[in-house]
Amino acid sequence: MNFEQIKESDAAHIAPTYNRFSVALESGEGATLTDTAGKKYIDFTSGIGVNIFGVNDGQWKSAVIAQLNKVQHTCNLYYTEPQTRLAALLCEKSGAKKVFFGNSGAEANECAIKAARKYSFRKYGEGRYEIVTLVNGFHGRTLATLAATGQEEFHKYFGPFPGGFVYAEPEFAAVKEKISEKTCAVMMELIQGESGVHVLDENFVRQITEYCRAKDILVIVDEVQSGNGRTGYMYSYQGYGIIPDIATTAKGLGGGLPIGACLLFEKTADAFSCGDHGSTFGGNPVVCAGAVSIVERLTDDLFLEVRAKGDYLKTFLSKIKGVEEVTGKGLMIGLKLHPGVSVRAAAEKCLEKGLMVLTAHDRLRLLPPLTITKTEMNEGLKILNEVLAE
């Protein structure tokens, strides 16, 4: 089908939940994608942080195909090698003790919520179930994770929501004020991606972590977008010098196939018992085989490269006319544009010129593949400079 046929079929058969850009992507290599008309684009999105080794990654494809040639799925009543290998790798690289696999970031966060409440119930009994989350955080689109999301705009139309969540500004005094005898956990993204790539203050993160430790309140870190090398660390909490009680991850973990993981640390390793939680597709052997090939390559040398690439991009982005502020860490970058500049219009103009970028509230968001080349970065910077100059 050509683009117009694809667009027409989409409008006829797919629920209109996405504000799509007018491009149908067909193929690609690394950080360069090609549409159905043969036009090429530099990819500063990696599918919202998913294709961390770019498109058509040979090692990932080989791992996935090899597992497809064995067995594509088996339920979790049986053991599979890819799942156990992936869990061992994640524990080794994160410091976690146990892992639960789901299919998305929202599912990983649902698991974290359940694990925190189960831990607290077993130790303290009923009534200690509340979770403090941060204003401008984002934790998913299920009813519970929407309830955990501290952005009012996401709460329209879908109430009533599950209870047990309270919101605080990302300041120590504000969070401390919301903590009560009902509180079992504080849940936060250290870099709030969906709301504009807002980086939490390091002193605040350490302060609240120490305070929670003293009160046996669990610290949950949502690494759905910021994990798997995105910020120049395996997980962003490692750059903050803290250890959470629960961490969640998804997006880049699967290299393009759906997976989510809830990482349980020392306190919460034994929170679940048989039957407490489950997933038909969670830990699918094909997805896990691909994820193993991803995680094995997330090394300290790569993290240094990611930090260097992030610094390189930010140096040039900060000099572009029309950019008011550059935020983020590693290859998770937000651009605040001068007042009056529409981020959607800027993203559309970038696309016309051959650059794919994301928006996040009032900012442009850049999540290029971790393996993006200097040539690709320079081409993207050139286009962005041209667009914002206009």
C-alpha positions in Angstrom: 0.0 0.0 0.0 1.1 3.6 -0.6 0.9 6.2 2.1 -2.6 7.5 1.3 -4.0 3.9 1.3 -2.4 3.2 4.7 -3.7 6.5 6.1 -7.2 5.8 4.8 -7.2 2.2 6.2 -6.0 3.5 9.5 -8.8 6.1 9.7 -11.4 3.4 8.9 -10.2 0.7 11.3 -8.0 1.9 14.1 -9.3 3.8 17.2 -8.2 7.4 16.9 -6.1 7.6 20.0 -2.9 8.9 18.4 -2.2 12.3 16.8 -0.1 10.7 14.1 2.5 12.5 11.9 1.9 12.2 8.1 4.5 9.5 7.4 4.3 5.7 7.1 7.7 4.2 7.9 8.7 1.1 6.0 12.4 0.2 6.7 15.6 1.5 8.1 19.2 1.0 9.3 20.5 2.3 12.6 19.3 5.8 13.3 18.1 6.3 9.7 14.5 5.4 8.7 12.8 5.2 5.3 9.2 5.9 4.5 6.9 4.2 1.9 7.9 6.8 -0.7 11.6 6.2 -0.2 12.3 9.4 1.8 14.9 9.1 4.6 14.8 10.5 8.1 17.3 10.9 10.9 15.6 9.3 14.0 15.9 11.2 17.2 13.0 9.2 18.7 14.0 5.5 18.7 10.3 4.7 18.9 10.0 6.6 22.2 13.1 5.2 23.6 12.6 1.6 22.4 15.0 0.9 19.6 18.1 1.7 21.6 20.4 0.0 19.1 18.5 1.5 16.2 16.6 -0.3 13.5 17.6 -3.6 11.9 20.1 -4.4 14.6 21.8 -7.6 13.4 22.6 -9.2 16.8 19.1 -8.6 18.2 17.5 -10.1 15.0 19.7 -13.2 15.2 18.8 -13.8 18.8 15.1 -13.4 18.1 15.1 -15.6 15.0 17.1 -18.3 16.7 14.5 -18.5 19.5 11.6 -18.4 17.0 13.1 -21.5 15.4 12.8 -23.3 18.8 9.6 -22.3 20.5 7.7 -19.0 20.2 5.8 -19.2 23.5 5.3 -21.3 26.6 3.3 -20.2 29.6 4.9 -19.5 32.9 4.0 -22.8 34.3 7.3 -24.0 32.7 10.9 -22.8 32.8 12.6 -21.3 29.8 16.3 -20.5 29.5 15.9 -17.0 27.9 13.8 -15.8 30.8 16.2 -17.0 33.5 19.2 -15.6 31.6 17.6 -12.2 31.3 16.5 -12.1 35.0 20.1 -13.0 36.1 21.6 -10.3 33.8 19.1 -7.7 35.2 19.9 -8.6 38.8 23.6 -8.4 38.1 23.5 -5.0 36.4 20.8 -3.4 38.7 21.6 -4.8 42.2 18.1 -6.3 42.4 17.4 -9.7 43.9 14.3 -10.8 42.0 12.5 -9.9 38.7 8.9 -10.1 37.6 8.3 -9.9 33.8 5.2 -8.3 32.2 4.6 -6.7 28.8 4.9 -3.0 29.3 6.0 -0.2 31.6 2.4 0.2 32.9 2.3 -3.5 33.9 5.8 -3.2 35.5 4.4 -0.2 37.6 1.2 -2.1 38.5 3.5 -4.9 39.8 5.5 -2.4 41.8 2.4 -1.0 43.4 1.2 -4.5 44.3 4.6 -5.5 45.7 4.8 -2.4 47.9 1.4 -2.9 49.3 2.0 -6.6 49.9 5.3 -5.9 51.7 3.6 -3.3 53.9 0.5 -5.5 54.6 2.6 -8.4 55.7 4.7 -6.3 58.0 2.2 -3.8 59.4 -1.3 -5.1 58.6 -4.2 -3.2 57.0 -4.3 0.5 56.5 -0.7 1.2 55.3 -1.3 1.2 51.5 -0.9 4.8 50.3 1.7 5.7 47.7 3.1 9.3 47.3 3.9 10.2 43.7 5.2 13.4 42.2 3.5 16.2 40.3 4.4 15.9 36.6 5.3 12.3 36.9 3.9 9.7 34.5 3.5 6.0 35.3 1.2 4.5 32.6 -2.3 4.4 31.1 -4.0 1.6 33.1 -6.5 2.9 35.7 -4.1 2.3 38.6 -1.1 3.8 36.9 -3.1 6.8 35.7 -4.2 7.2 39.3 -0.5 7.2 40.2 0.2 9.8 37.6 0.4 13.3 39.0 -1.0 15.1 36.0 -4.6 16.2 36.1 -5.0 16.3 32.3 -4.7 12.5 32.2 -7.5 12.1 34.8 -10.3 13.5 32.6 -13.2 11.1 31.6 -12.0 7.9 33.2 -12.9 8.1 36.8 -13.5 6.9 39.4 -9.9 5.8 39.9 -8.5 3.3 42.3 -7.6 5.1 45.6 -4.4 5.1 47.6 -2.4 7.8 45.7 -1.5 11.3 46.8 0.6 13.8 44.8 3.4 16.1 46.0 5.7 18.6 44.3 9.2 17.3 43.9 10.5 19.0 47.0 11.5 17.4 50.3 9.2 19.4 52.5 6.2 18.8 50.1 6.7 15.1 50.0 7.3 14.9 53.8 4.1 16.7 54.3 2.1 14.1 52.3 3.7 11.1 54.1 1.5 9.7 56.9 0.9 6.5 58.9 -1.0 5.3 55.7 2.1 5.6 53.5 3.8 2.5 52.2 5.9 3.9 49.4 7.1 7.0 47.5 7.1 6.4 43.7 9.0 8.7 41.3 10.7 9.1 37.9 14.1 10.6 38.5 13.8 12.2 35.0 10.2 13.0 34.2 10.1 12.2 30.5 6.5 12.5 29.5 6.0 15.9 31.0 9.1 17.5 29.4 12.3 15.8 30.5 12.5 17.4 34.0 15.5 16.2 36.0 14.9 15.8 39.7 17.3 17.5 42.0 20.0 15.1 43.3 19.8 16.5 46.9 16.1 16.0 46.9 16.3 12.4 45.7 18.9 11.5 48.3 17.1 13.3 51.1 13.8 11.7 50.4 15.4 8.2 50.0 17.1 8.6 53.4 13.9 9.8 55.0 12.0 6.8 53.6 14.6 4.4 54.8 14.4 5.6 58.3 10.6 5.1 58.3 10.6 1.8 56.4 8.7 3.5 53.5 9.6 1.9 50.2 11.3 3.9 47.4 10.0 2.9 43.9 11.9 4.3 40.9 10.2 4.3 37.6 12.9 3.7 34.9 10.5 2.8 32.1 11.9 5.5 29.9 15.2 6.4 31.6 16.5 2.9 32.0 18.7 0.6 29.9 21.5 3.0 29.3 19.4 5.9 28.2 20.9 8.4 30.6 24.5 7.0 30.4 23.9 4.6 33.3 22.2 1.2 33.3 19.5 2.9 35.4 19.3 6.6 36.3 19.2 5.9 40.0 22.8 4.7 39.7 23.8 8.2 38.6 22.1 9.6 41.7 24.0 7.3 44.0 20.9 5.6 45.5 19.5 2.1 45.7 15.7 1.8 45.4 13.5 -0.9 47.0 11.7 -1.5 43.7 12.5 -0.3 40.2 10.6 -0.7 37.0 11.7 -0.8 33.4 10.4 -1.4 29.8 10.8 0.4 26.5 14.5 -0.1 25.5 14.8 -3.4 27.3 13.1 -5.4 24.5 14.9 -3.8 21.6 11.6 -3.4 19.8 9.4 -6.2 21.2 7.1 -5.6 24.2 8.4 -6.4 27.7 8.3 -4.8 31.1 10.2 -5.8 34.2 9.7 -5.1 37.9 13.0 -5.3 39.8 12.7 -6.2 43.5 15.5 -5.4 45.8 16.5 -6.7 49.3 13.4 -5.7 51.2 10.9 -6.7 48.5 12.6 -9.7 47.0 10.1 -12.1 48.8 7.1 -9.8 48.7 5.2 -12.1 46.4 4.0 -15.7 47.0 2.7 -18.2 44.4 -0.5 -16.9 42.9 -0.1 -13.2 44.0 0.7 -12.0 40.5 1.0 -13.4 37.0 1.1 -12.8 33.2 0.3 -15.0 30.3 2.8 -13.3 27.9 5.2 -11.9 30.5 8.8 -13.2 30.0 7.9 -14.6 26.5 11.0 -16.6 25.4 11.3 -14.8 22.0 11.1 -11.3 23.6 13.5 -12.4 26.4 16.1 -13.8 23.9 16.1 -10.4 22.1 16.3 -8.6 25.5 19.3 -10.8 26.5 21.1 -9.6 23.4 20.4 -6.0 24.3 21.3 -6.2 28.0 24.6 -8.1 27.3 25.8 -5.1 25.3 24.8 -2.5 27.9 28.4 -2.0 29.2 30.3 0.7 31.0 32.1 1.6 27.8 28.7 2.2 26.0 27.5 4.3 29.0 30.6 6.5 28.6 29.8 6.9 24.9 26.1 7.8 25.7 27.2 10.5 28.2 29.7 11.9 25.6 27.1 11.9 22.9 24.6 13.6 25.2 27.1 16.3 26.1 27.9 16.8 22.4 24.2 17.2 21.4 23.5 19.5 24.4 26.5 21.7 23.6 25.2 22.4 20.1 21.5 22.5 21.0 22.0 25.2 23.6 23.5 27.4 20.8 20.5 27.0 18.5 18.4 30.2 18.1 15.0 29.6 19.5 16.1 27.2 22.2 15.6 28.6 25.7 16.6 25.7 27.8 18.2 22.2 27.4 17.4 19.6 30.0 18.1 15.9 30.5 20.9 13.4 31.0 22.7 11.2 28.4 20.5 10.7 25.3 17.3 11.7 27.1 17.0 15.4 26.2 14.3 18.1 26.4 14.3 21.4 24.6 12.3 24.4 25.9 11.6 26.7 22.9 11.1 30.4 23.1 7.5 31.5 24.0 5.1 31.5 21.1 6.9 28.7 19.2 4.6 25.7 18.8 6.4 22.4 19.5 4.0 20.4 17.4 4.6 22.8 14.4 8.3 22.5 15.0 8.2 18.7 15.1 6.1 18.7 11.8 8.6 21.0 10.1 11.5 18.8 11.2 9.8 15.8 9.7 9.3 17.6 6.4 13.1 18.2 6.3 13.9 14.7 7.3 14.3 14.6 11.1 12.0 12.7 13.6 11.6 14.3 17.0 9.1 13.9 19.8 7.1 16.4 21.8 6.4 16.4 25.6 4.0 19.1 26.8 5.6 22.4 25.9 9.0 20.9 24.9 10.6 18.9 22.1 12.0 15.6 23.4 14.9 13.8 21.8 15.6 10.1 22.5 17.9 9.0 19.7 19.3 5.4 19.5 22.3 4.9 21.8 24.3 3.9 18.8 23.6 7.0 16.7 26.6 8.1 14.7 28.2 11.5 14.8 27.2 11.9 11.1 23.6 11.3 12.0 23.7 13.6 15.0 25.2 16.4 12.9 22.6 16.0 10.2 19.8 16.1 12.8 21.3 19.2 14.5 21.5 20.9 11.1 17.8 20.3 10.4 16.8 21.4 13.9 18.8 24.5 13.5 17.2 25.3 10.2 13.7 24.7 11.5 14.1 26.8 14.6 15.8 29.6 12.7 12.7 29.8 10.5 
